[in-house]
């Protein structure tokens, strides 16, 4: 973060006799912040959520805050390093996938469990509330600004794709996070963990047969051109969601003047989370249309057998939380209750 000082000189003649006042300086503090994230600028979240967020903050600050947006890891490092870049002050703000740093955000993983998500907007409201109530200790080194999820995740696979659970056996599928990769393994797939920017090359080279991602990110990654089939599930719940955070370096946040910190606060929280989630919902519609226009096969399956097959993933996560001293079942129940509340 950098600060800039501007001086406005005020001079005036106070009497007809020409008595002059000395110039007075009024100090206005201005701030430049650098925001770093891993997706290209045309992707849904950068273009439809981050950029509008930046514009709103800059406008409400009266131009005293400038936020420089660096997409696609332009400032260096790999996507899993983003959270530490914010924590360590390498940059001021990052947007990242929490699951890219496994073991750090254990309680937030409740939202990654299978068949939890409804829509991006509703689940994002629920997720932000859940973290505030249950997992703020996992963000102790930074200032959380926006905590959200994407909409329903589904399978995008080459060839005949996935028409039943049997088709998962041995399928090489990209997994985005620890929980989801483990779930794919439990369903019979050979899961390969990787950040989403690596998916197109991995598909084109045959390293993977498919990927689990939401519709919205398929457009900038050109997934409909790389696969033939897309498999989702009937009803309200998607196969999975991933969790995201936009966080600020704590020292940079604390150093802001009170009025500028208030501007950042006004654009943080549950409504900002809902805005990010809604942008991803809108992007899902675009991704679906792109796949349909390309003539790809789209299947919507009965989720019942999949939920049964995925239950050990939920049970295993609850056991891990219990072993770590948390009430895993209570965390899952609260996550479900919040999602239900905001999905009505």
MARTIVEX-388954 format. One record per atom (N, C-alpha, C): x, y, z. Coordinates in steps of 0.05 Angstrom, whole numbers, padded with zeros to 5 digits, always signed. Layout:
<nodes>
XYZ;...
</nodes>
This chain:
<nodes>
+00017-00024+00000;+00000+00000+00000;+00018+00025+00000;+00010+00044-00016;+00025+00070-00016;+00006+00092-00010;+00016+00113+00004;+00001+00136+00010;+00012+00160-00006;-00007+00178-00014;+00001+00202-00029;-00011+00226-00015;+00005+00247-00011;-00005+00272+00002;-00009+00294-00018;-00032+00307-00017;-00038+00329-00035;-00042+00354-00018;-00030+00377-00026;-00032+00402-00010;-00048+00422-00026;-00069+00433-00013;-00085+00454-00026;-00079+00480-00011;-00068+00499-00026;-00061+00525-00014;-00086+00544-00015;-00092+00555+00008;-00113+00575+00009;-00101+00602+00015;-00105+00621-00002;-00095+00648+00002;-00117+00668-00003;-00119+00688+00013;-00140+00708+00008;-00132+00735+00021;-00142+00756+00010;-00139+00783+00022;-00161+00787+00041;-00155+00792+00066;-00175+00794+00087;-00184+00823+00091;-00169+00843+00083;-00177+00870+00087;-00170+00886+00062;-00183+00908+00059;-00177+00926+00036;-00149+00937+00038;-00137+00937+00062;-00110+00948+00066;-00089+00929+00056;-00097+00905+00047;-00078+00886+00036;-00064+00868+00055;-00076+00865+00079;-00065+00846+00099;-00069+00817+00088;-00048+00802+00085;-00049+00775+00073;-00048+00754+00094;-00063+00734+00090;-00060+00710+00106;-00039+00691+00094;-00024+00678+00110;-00006+00658+00100;-00022+00634+00089;-00011+00622+00069;-00025+00599+00057;-00027+00576+00078;-00050+00564+00078;-00055+00542+00096;-00057+00516+00080;-00045+00495+00091;-00045+00469+00077;-00066+00451+00089;-00082+00440+00072;-00102+00420+00081;-00093+00393+00070;-00087+00375+00088;-00075+00350+00080;-00097+00329+00075;-00097+00319+00051;-00116+00297+00044;-00100+00272+00037;-00105+00252+00053;-00089+00227+00050;-00103+00210+00029;-00086+00200+00010;-00096+00182-00012;-00080+00156-00011;-00093+00135-00020;-00082+00108-00017;-00084+00093-00044;-00062+00079-00050;-00062+00060-00073;-00059+00032-00062;-00077+00014-00070;-00077-00014-00062;-00074-00031-00086;-00059-00053-00083;-00055-00072-00105;-00071-00098-00099;-00088-00106-00119;-00104-00130-00116;-00095-00150-00136;-00089-00175-00126;-00078-00196-00143;-00097-00220-00143;-00100-00232-00166;-00117-00257-00167;-00109-00273-00191;-00120-00298-00194;-00109-00318-00212;-00124-00321-00239;-00147-00309-00242;-00162-00313-00267;-00157-00290-00287;-00161-00296-00313;-00158-00274-00333;-00179-00253-00329;-00174-00229-00339;-00192-00206-00333;-00220-00210-00344;-00223-00226-00366;-00250-00229-00378;-00267-00250-00364;-00256-00265-00345;-00271-00285-00331;-00293-00272-00314;-00312-00288-00305;-00336-00277-00292;-00330-00261-00268;-00315-00272-00249;-00311-00258-00223;-00294-00233-00227;-00272-00234-00242;-00257-00209-00246;-00273-00187-00260;-00288-00194-00281;-00302-00174-00297;-00329-00166-00285;-00343-00184-00272;-00370-00179-00263;-00372-00175-00232;-00351-00180-00218;-00352-00177-00189;-00329-00160-00178;-00304-00168-00184;-00281-00153-00174;-00280-00124-00185;-00282-00122-00212;-00280-00095-00224;-00303-00077-00214;-00328-00086-00213;-00349-00069-00202;-00344-00062-00173;-00333-00081-00158;-00327-00075-00130;-00306-00053-00128;-00285-00055-00144;-00264-00035-00144;-00276-00008-00151;-00293-00007-00172;-00305+00019-00181;-00321+00031-00159;-00336+00015-00144;-00353+00025-00123;-00336+00036-00100;-00315+00021-00092;-00298+00031-00071;-00285+00057-00079;-00274+00058-00103;-00260+00083-00112;-00280+00106-00112;-00304+00101-00122;-00324+00123-00124;-00332+00133-00096;-00337+00114-00078;-00346+00122-00051;-00324+00134-00035;-00299+00130-00043;-00277+00144-00029;-00272+00172-00039;-00288+00180-00059;-00283+00206-00071;-00257+00207-00087;-00248+00184-00096;-00224+00182-00112;-00199+00181-00095;-00202+00179-00068;-00178+00178-00051;-00166+00150-00049;-00182+00129-00056;-00172+00102-00057;-00169+00095-00087;-00146+00086-00094;-00141+00074-00121;-00134+00044-00117;-00148+00027-00131;-00142-00002-00129;-00133-00011-00156;-00108-00021-00157;-00096-00031-00182;-00101-00061-00183;-00114-00070-00204;-00123-00098-00207;-00102-00113-00225;-00090-00134-00213;-00071-00150-00228;-00082-00178-00231;-00093-00185-00254;-00105-00212-00258;-00084-00232-00266;-00092-00257-00268;-00076-00279-00280;-00048-00281-00268;-00045-00276-00242;-00020-00279-00228;+00002-00262-00240;-00005-00237-00249;+00014-00220-00262;+00037-00211-00243;+00032-00212-00217;+00053-00203-00198;+00070-00227-00189;+00066-00250-00201;+00083-00273-00195;+00071-00292-00175;+00084-00315-00173;+00074-00336-00156;+00054-00354-00169;+00044-00373-00155;+00023-00391-00165;-00002-00386-00148;-00025-00395-00158;-00050-00390-00144;-00050-00398-00114;-00037-00421-00107;-00037-00428-00079;-00022-00409-00061;-00005-00391-00073;+00010-00372-00057;-00005-00346-00051;-00029-00343-00062;-00042-00317-00060;-00049-00309-00031;-00060-00327-00016;-00067-00320+00012;-00042-00310+00027;-00020-00324+00024;+00004-00315+00038;+00015-00289+00027;+00010-00283+00002;+00018-00257-00009;+00003-00234+00006;-00022-00238+00012;-00037-00218+00027;-00028-00218+00056;-00025-00241+00068;-00017-00243+00096;+00010-00229+00100;+00029-00234+00082;+00056-00224+00085;+00060-00196+00074;+00040-00184+00062;+00042-00156+00052;+00056-00154+00025;+00059-00176+00011;+00070-00175-00016;+00051-00159-00034;+00025-00162-00030;+00005-00146-00042;-00015-00138-00020;-00034-00121-00027;-00052-00111-00007;-00078-00127-00005;-00088-00136-00028;-00113-00151-00029;-00109-00175-00048;-00121-00198-00041;-00122-00220-00060;-00150-00231-00061;-00156-00244-00083;-00180-00261-00085;-00170-00289-00092;-00179-00309-00077;-00168-00336-00081;-00188-00357-00073;-00181-00382-00081;-00196-00406-00072;-00184-00415-00046;-00201-00418-00026;-00190-00426+00001;-00179-00454+00000;-00190-00471-00017;-00181-00499-00018;-00154-00502-00031;-00143-00480-00043;-00116-00482-00054;-00095-00485-00033;-00102-00480-00008;-00082-00483+00014;-00094-00503+00035;-00094-00529+00028;-00106-00549+00045;-00094-00549+00073;-00112-00554+00093;-00103-00555+00120;-00104-00529+00135;-00109-00507+00120;-00110-00480+00133;-00138-00472+00140;-00158-00479+00124;-00185-00470+00128;-00203-00494+00133;-00198-00509+00154;-00211-00534+00158;-00242-00531+00162;-00250-00512+00179;-00278-00510+00185;-00294-00499+00161;-00281-00483+00144;-00296-00473+00121;-00302-00496+00101;-00289-00518+00103;-00293-00540+00084;-00321-00552+00086;-00336-00546+00107;-00363-00556+00109;-00380-00549+00084;-00374-00527+00072;-00389-00518+00048;-00379-00532+00023;-00356-00545+00024;-00346-00560+00000;-00357-00589-00001;-00371-00597+00020;-00381-00624+00021;-00402-00629-00001;-00405-00654-00010;-00423-00659-00033;-00452-00652-00028;-00465-00641-00048;-00493-00635-00049;-00502-00616-00027;-00486-00595-00023;-00493-00573-00004;-00504-00549-00019;-00491-00541-00041;-00497-00516-00054;-00524-00516-00068;-00537-00492-00067;-00562-00488-00083;-00555-00469-00106;-00554-00443-00099;-00545-00423-00119;-00520-00409-00108;-00505-00396-00125;-00482-00382-00116;-00489-00359-00097;-00511-00344-00103;-00518-00322-00086;-00527-00331-00059;-00546-00350-00058;-00556-00360-00032;-00534-00373-00015;-00518-00390-00028;-00497-00404-00013;-00475-00385-00004;-00470-00364-00020;-00450-00344-00011;-00460-00329+00013;-00485-00321+00014;-00495-00308+00039;-00492-00327+00063;-00499-00352+00058;-00496-00372+00080;-00467-00375+00089;-00449-00377+00069;-00421-00381+00075;-00409-00358+00091;-00416-00334+00083;-00405-00311+00097;-00414-00311+00126;-00440-00316+00130;-00450-00318+00158;-00437-00340+00174;-00433-00363+00160;-00422-00386+00174;-00393-00380+00183;-00377-00368+00166;-00349-00362+00174;-00349-00342+00197;-00366-00321+00195;-00367-00302+00217;-00373-00315+00244;-00390-00335+00243;-00398-00348+00268;-00380-00370+00277;-00366-00383+00258;-00352-00408+00265;-00322-00409+00258;-00313-00392+00240;-00286-00397+00229;-00269-00372+00226;-00275-00351+00239;-00259-00327+00236;-00231-00331+00246;-00227-00350+00264;-00200-00355+00274;-00181-00364+00251;-00192-00376+00230;-00176-00385+00207;-00167-00362+00189;-00177-00337+00195;-00170-00313+00180;-00157-00293+00199;-00144-00302+00220;-00134-00284+00241;-00112-00266+00230;-00097-00274+00209;-00074-00259+00199;-00081-00239+00178;-00107-00237+00170;-00115-00219+00148;-00142-00207+00156;-00151-00187+00140;-00177-00175+00143;-00195-00187+00121;-00215-00204+00128;-00233-00215+00108;-00251-00193+00097;-00254-00192+00071;-00271-00172+00058;-00296-00186+00046;-00292-00206+00030;-00314-00221+00017;-00309-00250+00019;-00328-00265+00029;-00327-00294+00032;-00350-00306+00017;-00345-00322-00004;-00368-00331-00021;-00362-00358-00033;-00381-00368-00048;-00379-00394-00062;-00387-00389-00091;-00383-00410-00107;-00395-00410-00134;-00421-00426-00134;-00434-00427-00156;-00459-00443-00159;-00453-00472-00162;-00473-00488-00169;-00470-00517-00171;-00447-00526-00189;-00429-00542-00178;-00408-00553-00194;-00417-00579-00208;-00407-00584-00231;-00415-00608-00246;-00391-00619-00261;-00396-00642-00274;-00375-00657-00289;-00374-00649-00318;-00350-00643-00328;-00346-00636-00357;-00325-00656-00367;-00334-00674-00385;-00317-00697-00392;-00316-00701-00422;-00293-00710-00432;-00290-00716-00461;-00305-00742-00467;-00311-00746-00493;-00323-00770-00503;-00352-00773-00493;-00359-00798-00486;-00386-00804-00477;-00392-00793-00449;-00372-00786-00434;-00376-00773-00409;-00388-00791-00387;-00403-00779-00369;-00413-00793-00346;-00444-00794-00347;-00454-00818-00350;-00483-00823-00350;-00493-00837-00324;-00474-00848-00309;-00481-00862-00284;-00456-00863-00267;-00460-00872-00242;-00437-00875-00224;-00416-00893-00235;-00424-00914-00250;-00405-00933-00261;-00384-00919-00279;-00392-00897-00292;-00374-00884-00310;-00352-00868-00296;-00354-00866-00270;-00333-00853-00255;-00309-00870-00250;-00312-00896-00253;-00290-00915-00246;-00266-00910-00265;-00244-00902-00252;-00219-00898-00267;-00218-00872-00283;-00239-00856-00283;-00239-00831-00298;-00219-00812-00286;-00202-00800-00303;-00182-00781-00293;-00195-00753-00293;-00200-00743-00269;-00216-00719-00266;-00201-00699-00248;-00200-00674-00257;-00188-00653-00241;-00205-00647-00216;-00192-00647-00193;-00205-00639-00168;-00194-00613-00158;-00211-00594-00150;-00202-00567-00143;-00191-00564-00114;-00201-00580-00096;-00193-00578-00068;-00190-00605-00055;-00180-00605-00031;-00175-00630-00016;-00201-00646-00013;-00222-00633-00004;-00247-00647+00001;-00259-00658-00025;-00260-00642-00045;-00272-00650-00070;-00256-00671-00084;-00230-00669-00083;-00212-00689-00095;-00217-00716-00081;-00219-00715-00054;-00224-00740-00039;-00252-00751-00046;-00272-00734-00050;-00298-00744-00058;-00297-00758-00085;-00283-00746-00104;-00281-00759-00130;-00267-00786-00129;-00247-00788-00112;-00234-00814-00108;-00254-00834-00096;-00270-00825-00077;-00290-00843-00065;-00311-00852-00085;-00316-00836-00105;-00335-00843-00126;-00323-00861-00147;-00297-00867-00145;-00284-00885-00164;-00266-00873-00184;-00265-00846-00184;-00248-00832-00204;-00219-00833-00195;-00201-00827-00214;-00173-00822-00208;-00170-00791-00209;-00170-00779-00185;-00172-00750-00183;-00144-00738-00184;-00142-00715-00198;-00117-00701-00201;-00122-00672-00191;-00109-00665-00169;-00112-00638-00159;-00096-00617-00175;-00109-00595-00182;-00095-00574-00196;-00112-00548-00195;-00100-00525-00195;-00115-00500-00197;-00129-00498-00224;-00151-00483-00225;-00167-00483-00249;-00153-00472-00274;-00134-00453-00272;-00121-00444-00297;-00106-00466-00312;-00099-00488-00297;-00084-00510-00310;-00101-00530-00325;-00128-00527-00322;-00146-00547-00333;-00145-00549-00364;-00146-00527-00379;-00147-00529-00408;-00123-00545-00419;-00099-00539-00410;-00076-00553-00420;-00077-00582-00412;-00085-00588-00388;-00087-00616-00379;-00107-00632-00395;-00129-00619-00402;-00149-00632-00420;-00138-00637-00448;-00126-00616-00459;-00116-00618-00487;-00094-00639-00489;-00078-00643-00468;-00056-00662-00469;-00064-00690-00460;-00089-00693-00451;-00098-00719-00442;-00089-00726-00414;-00078-00707-00399;-00071-00712-00371;-00095-00719-00355;-00118-00707-00362;-00143-00712-00349;-00164-00717-00370;-00185-00732-00363;-00208-00736-00381;-00230-00715-00377;-00230-00702-00354;-00250-00682-00349;-00244-00667-00324;-00263-00650-00316;-00259-00633-00293;-00286-00628-00280;-00285-00622-00254;-00309-00613-00240;-00305-00583-00235;-00322-00567-00248;-00322-00538-00245;-00351-00528-00250;-00357-00504-00242;-00384-00493-00248;-00385-00484-00277;-00409-00480-00287;-00413-00471-00314;-00398-00445-00320;-00397-00426-00301;-00388-00399-00307;-00358-00399-00315;-00342-00416-00304;-00313-00415-00311;-00307-00430-00337;-00327-00445-00347;-00322-00459-00372;-00317-00441-00396;-00329-00417-00395;-00327-00398-00417;-00298-00387-00421;-00286-00374-00401;-00259-00364-00406;-00239-00386-00410;-00244-00411-00399;-00225-00433-00403;-00231-00448-00428;-00252-00441-00443;-00260-00455-00468;-00265-00485-00464;-00276-00492-00442;-00281-00520-00435;-00301-00533-00455;-00322-00519-00464;-00340-00533-00483;-00326-00541-00509;-00304-00528-00517;-00289-00536-00540;-00271-00560-00535;-00266-00566-00510;-00247-00587-00502;-00260-00612-00493;-00286-00611-00486;-00300-00635-00477;-00325-00639-00494;-00339-00661-00490;-00363-00668-00505;-00388-00669-00489;-00385-00675-00463;-00409-00679-00446;-00406-00663-00420;-00430-00657-00409;-00432-00642-00384;-00453-00656-00367;-00446-00664-00343;-00465-00679-00326;-00470-00665-00300;-00495-00657-00296;-00504-00645-00271;-00526-00662-00258;-00540-00649-00239;-00559-00665-00223;-00586-00650-00220;-00607-00665-00220;-00634-00654-00218;-00638-00643-00189;-00655-00624-00187;-00662-00613-00161;-00645-00589-00153;-00646-00582-00128;-00634-00557-00118;-00604-00559-00114;-00594-00582-00108;-00566-00584-00099;-00547-00591-00122;-00524-00577-00124;-00503-00585-00142;-00485-00605-00129;-00468-00618-00146;-00449-00638-00136;-00431-00627-00114;-00422-00602-00117;-00404-00590-00098;-00403-00560-00103;-00390-00546-00085;-00381-00519-00090;-00353-00515-00079;-00339-00495-00088;-00314-00487-00076;-00318-00460-00061;-00301-00455-00042;-00303-00430-00026;-00281-00411-00034;-00287-00385-00033;-00269-00364-00042;-00268-00343-00020;-00246-00328-00021;-00243-00305-00003;-00228-00283-00016;-00238-00258-00012;-00222-00235-00019;-00214-00223+00008;-00188-00222+00013;-00178-00213+00039;-00157-00192+00035;-00152-00176+00056;-00134-00154+00055;-00112-00157+00076;-00088-00149+00070;-00067-00149+00089;-00075-00133+00114;-00071-00145+00137;-00081-00132+00162;-00068-00105+00167;-00042-00104+00163;-00028-00078+00168;-00038-00057+00149;-00042-00064+00124;-00052-00045+00104;-00080-00035+00112;-00096-00053+00121;-00123-00046+00130;-00122-00027+00154;-00106-00035+00174;-00104-00019+00198;-00092+00008+00194;-00075+00011+00173;-00062+00037+00168;-00080+00057+00153;-00103+00048+00144;-00121+00066+00130;-00132+00087+00149;-00136+00112+00139;-00150+00132+00155;-00178+00121+00162;-00190+00130+00184;-00215+00119+00193;-00237+00121+00171;-00238+00143+00157;-00259+00146+00137;-00256+00128+00113;-00231+00123+00106;-00226+00104+00083;-00230+00075+00092;-00223+00069+00117;-00229+00042+00127;-00259+00037+00127;-00274+00058+00133;-00303+00056+00133;-00314+00050+00105;-00300+00061+00085;-00308+00055+00057;-00304+00026+00051;-00281+00015+00058;-00275-00013+00054;-00296-00030+00069;-00301-00023+00094;-00321-00038+00109;-00348-00038+00097;-00356-00016+00085;-00383-00013+00073;-00386-00031+00049;-00363-00039+00037;-00364-00056+00013;-00354-00084+00019;-00354-00091+00045;-00348-00118+00054;-00373-00131+00066;-00372-00156+00072;-00393-00169+00086;-00412-00185+00069;-00435-00191+00080;-00454-00210+00068;-00465-00200+00042;-00470-00174+00039;-00482-00164+00014;-00461-00165-00008;-00436-00160-00002;-00415-00163-00022;-00412-00192-00030;-00414-00210-00010;-00412-00239-00016;-00435-00246-00035;-00459-00236-00030;-00482-00243-00047;-00477-00232-00076;-00465-00209-00078;-00459-00197-00104;-00440-00215-00120;-00419-00225-00107;-00401-00243-00120;-00415-00269-00128;-00431-00280-00110;-00445-00305-00116;-00465-00301-00139;-00479-00279-00140;-00498-00273-00161;-00484-00270-00188;-00460-00258-00188;-00445-00256-00213;-00438-00284-00224;-00432-00302-00206;-00425-00329-00214;-00450-00344-00224;-00473-00338-00212;-00498-00350-00222;-00504-00340-00251;-00500-00315-00255;-00505-00304-00282;-00485-00316-00302;-00460-00320-00293;-00440-00333-00310;-00447-00362-00316;-00460-00376-00297;-00469-00403-00302;-00488-00405-00326;-00506-00385-00328;-00525-00385-00350;-00511-00382-00377;-00490-00365-00377;-00475-00361-00402;-00460-00386-00409;-00448-00399-00390;-00433-00424-00395;-00451-00446-00406;-00475-00449-00395;-00494-00469-00405;-00502-00463-00433;-00507-00438-00439;-00515-00430-00466;-00492-00436-00486;-00467-00431-00478;-00445-00436-00496;-00442-00466-00502;-00446-00483-00482;-00445-00512-00487;-00468-00521-00505;-00492-00511-00500;-00515-00518-00517;-00510-00509-00546;-00500-00485-00550;-00495-00475-00577;-00474-00491-00591;-00456-00503-00576;-00435-00520-00589;-00444-00548-00594;-00469-00555-00587;-00479-00582-00592;-00470-00603-00573;-00459-00595-00550;-00449-00615-00531;-00473-00629-00517;-00468-00652-00507;-00488-00668-00492;-00489-00658-00463;-00514-00653-00454;-00518-00644-00427;-00537-00663-00413;-00528-00675-00391;-00544-00694-00376;-00550-00684-00348;-00574-00689-00339;-00582-00682-00311;-00591-00708-00298;-00576-00717-00278;-00580-00744-00267;-00595-00742-00240;-00608-00764-00233;-00620-00767-00207;-00597-00767-00186;-00598-00749-00167;-00576-00747-00148;-00575-00769-00126;-00598-00783-00123;-00600-00802-00100;-00577-00822-00098;-00570-00837-00119;-00548-00856-00115;-00521-00842-00111;-00518-00819-00122;-00493-00804-00118;-00491-00794-00089;-00513-00785-00078;-00512-00776-00050;-00505-00799-00031;-00516-00822-00037;-00509-00846-00021;-00479-00853-00023;-00469-00851-00048;-00441-00858-00052;-00422-00837-00040;-00432-00813-00038;-00415-00791-00028;-00417-00788+00003;-00436-00802+00015;-00439-00799+00044;-00414-00805+00060;-00397-00825+00052;-00372-00829+00067;-00354-00805+00067;-00355-00788+00047;-00339-00764+00047;-00348-00745+00069;-00374-00743+00073;-00385-00726+00094;-00378-00738+00121;-00382-00764+00124;-00376-00777+00150;-00346-00775+00157;-00329-00778+00137;-00301-00776+00141;-00292-00748+00150;-00305-00728+00138;-00298-00700+00145;-00307-00694+00174;-00331-00704+00181;-00341-00700+00208;-00322-00713+00228;-00312-00737+00222;-00294-00750+00240;-00268-00734+00243;-00258-00723+00221;-00233-00707+00222;-00238-00682+00240;-00260-00669+00237;-00266-00646+00254;-00268-00654+00283;-00281-00676+00288;-00284-00685+00316;-00256-00690+00328;-00239-00703+00312;-00211-00708+00322;-00196-00683+00327;-00202-00662+00312;-00188-00636+00316;-00200-00619+00338;-00221-00630+00352;-00233-00616+00374;-00257-00600+00367;-00268-00603+00343;-00292-00588+00335;-00316-00608+00334;-00340-00598+00335;-00364-00614+00331;-00370-00615+00302;-00360-00635+00288;-00363-00636+00259;-00392-00637+00250;-00408-00654+00263;-00436-00656+00255;-00451-00630+00259;-00445-00615+00280;-00458-00590+00285;-00450-00569+00264;-00425-00570+00255;-00416-00552+00233;-00431-00557+00207;-00434-00583+00201;-00448-00590+00176;-00478-00582+00179;-00490-00587+00202;-00518-00580+00205;-00522-00549+00203;-00503-00534+00215;-00506-00505+00213;-00503-00495+00185;-00484-00507+00170;-00480-00499+00142;-00506-00505+00126;-00517-00528+00130;-00542-00535+00116;-00565-00516+00123;-00567-00510+00149;-00589-00493+00158;-00586-00465+00146;-00562-00454+00145;-00558-00428+00134;-00564-00427+00104;-00555-00448+00090;-00561-00450+00061;-00591-00451+00056;-00605-00467+00073;-00634-00469+00070;-00647-00442+00075;-00638-00428+00096;-00649-00402+00103;-00647-00383+00080;-00624-00382+00067;-00619-00362+00046;-00629-00371+00019;-00637-00397+00017;-00647-00407-00009;-00677-00405-00012;-00691-00396+00009;-00720-00394+00008;-00729-00371-00009;
</nodes>
